[in-house]
């Protein structure tokens, strides 16, 4: 006989972690699996490569634009409620995408609804992972699993999407996403929320509008680069101006004693700032490489969806191997060493992708480079997140999780927008090399940023979140 009280017991650590990790997996999967459907969607919906690029990029920018407001809403309405609400919205978007008769409906379902759902459900993933694992060892293990599933979702998205697209059709890939969401909801029925929601917390609507508008304008400016350089400059300047307005508004609101959307005190921690930069660049490299290589293989080499997906298996295996070693590596090496090594491996991988693709026509030419990139990304995704989350107390976890995920998704948007814009401006081997070189140069910037992290704290440990009454300022 089943104990009635069991229905109200918190989910066990493994069940809770499974739900959180699967949520990160499916959101990352959504950002990359469409890369192998470019030809199929273009033909079925009578659009172009640029049209599909817009769908992917708008999904990523909606996530980035709404992630900060999504993180703040967790404080007011509770992490579990936001998590489940996001899952439901995401599932509706996936089913709408599966039935899309044209590009407009696909943008509504995939880019808008799935983007909104992701912005609501992802901040709770990182907040709950931090709060449910208070000590460094357990948090490193938990973040290792979450980031492994997230990285694998992004890296394996082309393979899984390719298998589904070839075997059934591209629409079935969205049905697959909805089915995974159902599994996550079942796993999270008894998910425990360690902190009670505070309905009295204010919400800075004006700040949310400014931050979202600024981020959207910046990414749209990058997307416009292959059509009108003056439009690009105008959008970038306007976007930067709106973001400066947002920052000044937040500072004024905080100075007057009101709660801003994003506390400017978050940016006073130097270690966190550097960690955020490395997160942004890591996801830029991951999504930029995924879109560029997938588009090149399909439009220039004429690979089908499953062939393209199989090529990306190398990146998936590399990322999975190092991500799942996160706990062991965190005990032996400081975050700075792991992140710097990761960027070096990524740039070496990009160099191999350029050199071998130019020298050989076989698909195997892409394997060594993708494997190195996967190993490098898996090596640094977890320590970058852990560095940022661990710099702040519990009461700021909602803010920093929203900011952290926004920065990461903005990196994904930049990767797809920058590399994709260069590539689709001329689908040739030269454009492919130019896009990859751009990613390598950005990777060097990530390496320089990582060099500014502290050399070590003991055996590379990251401190547990500080007490709720103390602000750490770097």
C-alpha positions as CSV (number, residue, x, y, z in Angstrom):
1,X,0.0,0.0,0.0
2,X,1.4,3.4,-1.0
3,X,1.9,5.9,1.8
4,X,-0.4,8.9,1.1
5,X,2.2,11.2,2.7
6,X,4.7,10.1,0.0
7,X,2.9,12.4,-2.5
8,X,4.0,15.4,-0.5
9,X,7.6,14.4,0.2
10,X,10.3,16.3,-1.6
11,X,11.9,14.6,-4.6
12,X,15.1,12.7,-3.9
13,X,18.4,14.4,-4.9
14,X,18.8,12.1,-7.9
15,X,15.2,12.6,-9.1
16,X,15.5,16.4,-8.7
17,X,18.8,16.5,-10.4
18,X,17.4,14.4,-13.3
19,X,14.6,16.9,-13.8
20,X,16.9,19.9,-13.8
21,X,19.5,18.4,-16.0
22,X,16.9,17.2,-18.6
23,X,15.5,20.7,-18.7
24,X,18.9,22.1,-19.5
25,X,19.3,19.4,-22.1
26,X,16.1,20.0,-24.0
27,X,16.6,23.8,-24.1
28,X,20.2,23.4,-25.4
29,X,18.9,20.8,-27.9
30,X,16.3,23.2,-29.2
31,X,19.0,25.8,-29.9
32,X,21.1,23.4,-32.1
33,X,18.9,20.6,-33.5
34,X,17.5,22.9,-36.2
35,X,20.9,23.3,-37.7
36,X,20.6,20.0,-39.5
37,X,17.0,20.8,-40.7
38,X,18.0,23.8,-42.8
39,X,17.4,22.2,-46.2
40,X,14.2,20.3,-45.1
41,X,12.6,23.3,-43.4
42,X,13.6,25.6,-46.3
43,X,12.0,23.3,-48.8
44,X,8.9,22.5,-46.8
45,X,8.1,26.1,-45.7
46,X,9.4,27.7,-48.9
47,X,12.0,29.8,-47.2
48,X,15.8,30.2,-47.3
49,X,18.9,29.4,-45.2
50,X,18.6,33.0,-43.9
51,X,15.0,32.4,-42.9
52,X,16.0,29.4,-40.8
53,X,18.9,31.3,-39.3
54,X,16.4,34.0,-38.2
55,X,14.2,31.4,-36.5
56,X,17.2,30.0,-34.6
57,X,18.7,33.4,-33.7
58,X,15.3,34.9,-32.6
59,X,14.8,31.8,-30.3
60,X,18.2,32.5,-28.7
61,X,17.8,36.2,-28.4
62,X,14.3,35.9,-26.8
63,X,15.9,33.6,-24.2
64,X,18.7,36.1,-23.6
65,X,16.4,39.1,-23.4
66,X,14.0,37.5,-21.0
67,X,16.4,35.5,-18.8
68,X,17.0,38.4,-16.4
69,X,13.3,39.1,-15.8
70,X,12.8,35.3,-15.6
71,X,15.4,35.1,-12.8
72,X,13.7,37.9,-10.8
73,X,10.3,36.3,-11.1
74,X,11.5,33.2,-9.3
75,X,12.0,35.3,-6.2
76,X,8.4,36.6,-6.3
77,X,6.5,33.5,-7.5
78,X,8.8,30.6,-6.4
79,X,11.4,28.6,-8.3
80,X,9.3,25.5,-8.8
81,X,6.2,27.4,-10.0
82,X,8.3,29.3,-12.6
83,X,10.0,26.1,-13.6
84,X,6.7,24.3,-14.3
85,X,5.1,27.3,-16.0
86,X,8.1,27.5,-18.3
87,X,7.8,23.8,-19.1
88,X,4.2,24.1,-20.1
89,X,4.7,27.2,-22.3
90,X,7.7,25.5,-23.9
91,X,5.6,22.4,-24.7
92,X,2.9,24.5,-26.3
93,X,5.5,26.2,-28.5
94,X,7.0,22.8,-29.5
95,X,3.6,21.4,-30.6
96,X,2.8,24.6,-32.5
97,X,6.1,24.4,-34.3
98,X,5.4,20.8,-35.2
99,X,2.2,21.9,-37.0
100,X,3.6,25.1,-38.5
101,X,2.3,25.8,-42.0
102,X,4.8,28.6,-42.6
103,X,7.8,30.5,-41.3
104,X,5.7,32.9,-39.3
105,X,4.0,30.2,-37.2
106,X,7.4,28.5,-36.7
107,X,8.8,31.7,-35.4
108,X,5.8,32.1,-33.0
109,X,6.1,28.5,-31.7
110,X,9.8,27.9,-31.7
111,X,11.3,31.3,-31.4
112,X,8.8,33.1,-29.2
113,X,6.9,30.6,-27.1
114,X,9.8,28.2,-26.6
115,X,12.1,31.2,-25.9
116,X,9.7,32.5,-23.3
117,X,9.3,29.1,-21.7
118,X,13.1,28.6,-21.6
119,X,13.6,32.0,-19.9
120,X,11.2,31.0,-17.2
121,X,12.5,27.5,-16.6
122,X,16.3,27.9,-16.9
123,X,17.0,30.3,-14.0
124,X,15.3,27.9,-11.5
125,X,17.6,25.1,-12.8
126,X,20.7,27.0,-11.7
127,X,19.2,28.4,-8.5
128,X,17.9,25.0,-7.3
129,X,21.1,23.3,-8.3
130,X,23.0,25.8,-6.1
131,X,20.6,25.8,-3.2
132,X,20.1,22.0,-3.1
133,X,23.9,21.4,-3.1
134,X,25.4,23.7,-0.5
135,X,28.9,22.2,-0.3
136,X,31.5,22.6,-3.1
137,X,31.9,18.9,-3.9
138,X,28.2,18.1,-4.3
139,X,27.7,21.4,-6.3
140,X,30.6,20.6,-8.6
141,X,29.1,17.2,-9.2
142,X,25.6,18.6,-9.8
143,X,26.7,21.4,-12.1
144,X,28.9,18.9,-13.9
145,X,25.8,16.8,-14.7
146,X,23.6,19.8,-15.6
147,X,26.2,21.3,-17.8
148,X,27.1,17.9,-19.3
149,X,23.4,17.5,-20.3
150,X,23.3,21.1,-21.6
151,X,26.4,20.7,-23.6
152,X,25.4,17.3,-24.9
153,X,22.0,18.8,-25.9
154,X,23.7,21.5,-27.9
155,X,26.4,19.2,-29.4
156,X,24.1,16.1,-29.9
157,X,21.2,18.2,-31.2
158,X,22.4,17.9,-34.8
159,X,22.7,14.1,-34.5
160,X,19.4,13.5,-32.7
161,X,17.7,16.0,-34.9
162,X,19.2,14.4,-38.0
163,X,18.0,10.9,-37.0
164,X,14.5,12.1,-36.4
165,X,14.4,14.3,-39.5
166,X,15.7,11.5,-41.8
167,X,13.6,8.8,-40.2
168,X,10.3,10.6,-39.7
169,X,10.5,14.3,-40.6
170,X,11.6,17.6,-39.1
171,X,8.3,18.2,-37.4
172,X,8.7,15.1,-35.3
173,X,11.8,16.7,-33.7
174,X,9.4,19.2,-32.0
175,X,7.1,16.4,-30.9
176,X,10.1,14.8,-29.4
177,X,10.8,18.0,-27.4
178,X,7.2,18.0,-26.1
179,X,7.5,14.4,-25.0
180,X,10.7,15.1,-23.1
181,X,8.9,18.1,-21.4
182,X,6.2,15.6,-20.2
183,X,8.9,13.4,-18.6
184,X,10.5,16.4,-16.9
185,X,7.1,17.5,-15.4
186,X,6.6,14.0,-14.0
187,X,10.1,14.0,-12.5
188,X,9.6,17.4,-10.9
189,X,6.2,16.8,-9.2
190,X,7.8,16.6,-5.8
191,X,10.7,18.9,-6.5
192,X,11.6,20.8,-3.3
193,X,12.0,24.6,-3.3
194,X,14.3,25.4,-0.4
195,X,13.4,29.1,-0.3
196,X,9.7,30.2,0.0
197,X,8.4,32.7,-2.6
198,X,8.0,36.4,-1.6
199,X,4.9,37.8,-3.3
200,X,5.8,41.3,-1.8
201,X,8.9,41.5,-3.9
202,X,8.6,44.3,-6.5
203,X,9.2,43.8,-10.2
204,X,10.9,46.5,-12.3
205,X,8.7,46.4,-15.4
206,X,10.5,49.4,-17.0
207,X,13.9,47.8,-16.4
208,X,12.7,44.5,-18.0
209,X,11.5,46.4,-21.1
210,X,14.7,48.3,-21.4
211,X,17.0,45.3,-21.0
212,X,15.0,43.2,-23.4
213,X,14.8,45.9,-26.0
214,X,18.5,46.6,-25.8
215,X,19.6,43.0,-26.2
216,X,17.2,42.5,-29.1
217,X,18.4,45.6,-31.0
218,X,22.1,44.5,-30.6
219,X,21.5,41.0,-32.0
220,X,19.2,42.2,-34.8
221,X,22.0,44.7,-35.7
222,X,24.4,41.8,-36.2
223,X,21.9,39.9,-38.2
224,X,21.5,42.9,-40.6
225,X,25.2,43.0,-41.4
226,X,25.0,41.0,-44.6
227,X,22.2,43.3,-46.0
228,X,22.9,46.9,-44.9
229,X,26.0,47.9,-42.9
230,X,24.5,51.3,-42.0
231,X,21.4,49.6,-40.6
232,X,23.7,47.4,-38.5
233,X,25.6,50.3,-37.1
234,X,22.4,52.1,-36.3
235,X,20.9,49.1,-34.5
236,X,24.1,48.5,-32.6
237,X,24.4,52.1,-31.4
238,X,20.7,52.2,-30.5
239,X,20.9,48.9,-28.7
240,X,24.0,50.0,-26.7
241,X,22.2,53.3,-25.9
242,X,19.2,51.4,-24.5
243,X,21.4,49.1,-22.4
244,X,23.2,52.2,-21.0
245,X,19.8,53.6,-20.2
246,X,18.8,50.4,-18.5
247,X,22.0,50.4,-16.3
248,X,21.5,54.1,-15.3
249,X,17.8,53.4,-14.5
250,X,18.8,50.4,-12.3
251,X,21.4,52.5,-10.5
252,X,19.0,55.3,-9.9
253,X,16.2,52.9,-8.7
254,X,18.7,51.2,-6.3
255,X,19.9,54.5,-5.0
256,X,16.3,55.6,-4.2
257,X,15.7,52.5,-2.1
258,X,13.6,50.7,-4.7
259,X,14.5,47.2,-6.0
260,X,15.8,47.3,-9.6
261,X,15.5,44.4,-12.1
262,X,19.2,43.9,-11.8
263,X,21.3,45.1,-8.9
264,X,24.4,47.0,-10.1
265,X,26.2,45.5,-7.1
266,X,26.4,42.3,-9.1
267,X,29.0,43.9,-11.3
268,X,31.3,44.9,-8.4
269,X,32.6,41.3,-8.1
270,X,35.6,41.1,-10.5
271,X,35.7,37.3,-10.4
272,X,32.1,37.0,-11.3
273,X,32.5,39.5,-14.2
274,X,35.3,37.5,-15.7
275,X,33.4,34.3,-15.2
276,X,30.4,35.8,-17.1
277,X,32.7,36.8,-20.0
278,X,34.0,33.3,-20.3
279,X,30.5,31.9,-20.2
280,X,29.4,34.2,-23.0
281,X,32.4,33.3,-25.2
282,X,32.0,29.5,-24.5
283,X,28.4,29.4,-25.8
284,X,29.3,31.7,-28.7
285,X,31.9,29.2,-29.8
286,X,29.6,26.2,-29.3
287,X,26.6,27.6,-31.2
288,X,28.7,29.5,-33.8
289,X,30.6,26.3,-34.6
290,X,27.4,24.2,-34.7
291,X,25.6,26.5,-37.1
292,X,28.6,27.2,-39.3
293,X,29.7,23.6,-39.8
294,X,26.2,22.3,-40.1
295,X,25.2,24.9,-42.7
296,X,28.5,24.3,-44.6
297,X,28.1,20.5,-44.7
298,X,24.5,20.7,-46.0
299,X,24.7,23.6,-48.5
300,X,28.3,23.2,-49.8
301,X,29.1,19.5,-49.2
302,X,25.4,18.5,-49.7
303,X,25.2,16.2,-46.7
304,X,21.8,15.2,-45.5
305,X,20.5,15.7,-42.0
306,X,21.7,12.4,-40.6
307,X,25.1,12.6,-42.2
308,X,25.6,16.0,-40.7
309,X,24.4,14.8,-37.3
310,X,26.8,11.9,-37.3
311,X,29.8,14.2,-37.9
312,X,28.8,16.1,-34.8
313,X,29.0,13.0,-32.7
314,X,32.7,13.7,-32.1
315,X,31.9,17.0,-30.4
316,X,29.2,15.3,-28.3
317,X,31.5,12.6,-27.1
318,X,34.3,15.0,-26.3
319,X,32.0,17.3,-24.3
320,X,30.4,14.5,-22.5
321,X,33.7,13.0,-21.4
322,X,35.1,16.1,-19.9
323,X,31.8,17.4,-18.4
324,X,31.2,14.2,-16.5
325,X,34.7,14.5,-15.1
326,X,33.9,18.0,-13.7
327,X,33.9,16.9,-10.0
328,X,37.2,15.1,-10.2
329,X,38.8,17.8,-12.2
330,X,37.5,20.5,-9.8
331,X,39.3,18.8,-6.9
332,X,42.6,18.7,-8.7
333,X,42.8,21.9,-10.7
334,X,41.7,25.5,-10.1
335,X,38.9,26.9,-12.4
336,X,41.4,29.3,-14.0
337,X,43.5,26.3,-15.3
338,X,40.5,24.4,-16.5
339,X,38.9,27.4,-18.4
340,X,42.2,28.4,-20.0
341,X,42.9,24.9,-21.1
342,X,39.4,24.7,-22.5
343,X,39.8,27.8,-24.7
344,X,43.2,26.6,-25.9
345,X,41.6,23.2,-27.0
346,X,38.7,25.0,-28.7
347,X,41.0,27.3,-30.7
348,X,43.1,24.3,-31.7
349,X,40.0,22.5,-32.8
350,X,38.9,25.5,-34.9
351,X,42.3,25.5,-36.6
352,X,41.9,21.8,-37.4
353,X,38.4,22.4,-38.8
354,X,39.7,25.0,-41.2
355,X,42.9,23.2,-42.2
356,X,41.5,19.7,-42.7
357,X,38.3,20.8,-44.4
358,X,40.4,22.6,-47.0
359,X,42.7,19.7,-47.5
360,X,40.2,16.7,-47.6
361,X,36.8,16.1,-48.9
362,X,35.9,13.3,-46.6
363,X,33.6,13.7,-43.6
364,X,36.4,12.4,-41.3
365,X,38.2,15.7,-41.8
366,X,35.8,17.3,-39.4
367,X,36.1,14.8,-36.6
368,X,39.4,15.8,-35.0
369,X,38.5,19.5,-34.8
370,X,35.0,18.9,-33.4
371,X,36.4,16.4,-30.9
372,X,38.9,19.0,-29.6
373,X,36.2,21.7,-29.4
374,X,33.9,19.3,-27.5
375,X,36.7,18.4,-25.0
376,X,37.5,22.0,-24.5
377,X,34.0,23.1,-23.9
378,X,33.2,20.3,-21.5
379,X,36.3,21.2,-19.6
380,X,35.3,24.8,-18.9
381,X,31.5,25.0,-18.9
382,X,31.0,23.8,-15.3
383,X,33.8,25.7,-13.6
384,X,32.7,29.0,-15.3
385,X,29.1,28.5,-14.0
386,X,30.4,27.5,-10.5
387,X,32.7,30.5,-10.3
388,X,29.8,32.9,-11.0
389,X,27.1,31.2,-8.9
390,X,29.3,30.7,-5.9
391,X,30.3,34.4,-5.6
392,X,26.9,35.4,-4.3
393,X,24.6,34.7,-1.3
394,X,21.3,32.9,-1.4
395,X,19.2,36.1,-1.6
396,X,21.0,37.1,-4.9
397,X,20.8,33.6,-6.6
398,X,17.7,34.7,-8.6
399,X,19.4,37.7,-9.9
400,X,22.8,36.1,-10.7
401,X,21.2,33.0,-12.3
402,X,19.1,35.2,-14.6
403,X,22.1,37.3,-15.5
404,X,24.4,34.3,-15.9
405,X,21.9,32.5,-18.2
406,X,21.2,35.7,-20.1
407,X,24.9,36.3,-20.8
408,X,25.3,32.6,-21.9
409,X,22.3,32.8,-24.2
410,X,23.4,36.1,-25.6
411,X,26.7,34.3,-26.4
412,X,24.7,31.7,-28.2
413,X,22.8,34.4,-30.1
414,X,26.1,36.1,-31.1
415,X,27.6,32.9,-32.2
416,X,24.7,32.1,-34.5
417,X,24.3,35.7,-35.7
418,X,28.0,36.5,-36.3
419,X,29.2,33.3,-37.7
420,X,25.9,32.6,-39.5
421,X,25.9,36.1,-41.1
422,X,29.4,35.7,-42.4
423,X,28.6,32.2,-43.7
424,X,25.3,32.9,-45.4
425,X,26.7,36.0,-47.1
426,X,28.5,33.6,-49.4
427,X,28.1,29.9,-49.0
428,X,31.6,28.9,-50.1
429,X,34.7,27.4,-48.6
430,X,36.1,31.0,-48.1
431,X,33.1,32.1,-46.2
432,X,33.3,29.0,-44.0
433,X,36.9,29.7,-43.2
434,X,36.2,33.4,-42.5
435,X,33.4,32.4,-40.0
436,X,35.6,29.9,-38.2
437,X,38.5,32.3,-38.0
438,X,36.2,34.8,-36.4
439,X,35.3,32.2,-33.8
440,X,39.0,31.5,-33.2
441,X,39.7,35.2,-32.6
442,X,36.9,35.4,-30.1
443,X,38.2,32.3,-28.4
444,X,41.5,34.1,-27.9
445,X,39.6,36.8,-26.2
446,X,38.1,34.2,-23.9
447,X,41.6,32.9,-23.1
448,X,42.7,36.4,-22.2
449,X,39.7,36.9,-19.9
450,X,40.2,33.5,-18.2
451,X,43.8,34.5,-17.4
452,X,42.4,37.2,-15.1
453,X,40.7,34.7,-12.8
454,X,42.4,33.9,-9.4
455,X,45.1,31.4,-9.8
456,X,43.9,29.0,-7.1
457,X,42.0,28.6,-3.8
458,X,43.4,25.5,-2.3
459,X,43.0,22.7,-4.8
460,X,41.0,24.7,-7.2
461,X,38.0,25.0,-5.1
462,X,35.2,27.6,-5.5
463,X,33.8,28.9,-2.2
464,X,30.3,28.1,-1.2
465,X,27.7,30.9,-1.5
466,X,28.4,33.6,1.1
467,X,26.0,34.3,3.9
468,X,22.8,36.0,3.2
469,X,23.8,39.2,4.9
470,X,27.2,39.7,3.2
471,X,27.9,41.1,-0.2
472,X,31.2,40.1,-1.7
473,X,32.9,42.9,-3.7
474,X,35.9,42.2,-5.8
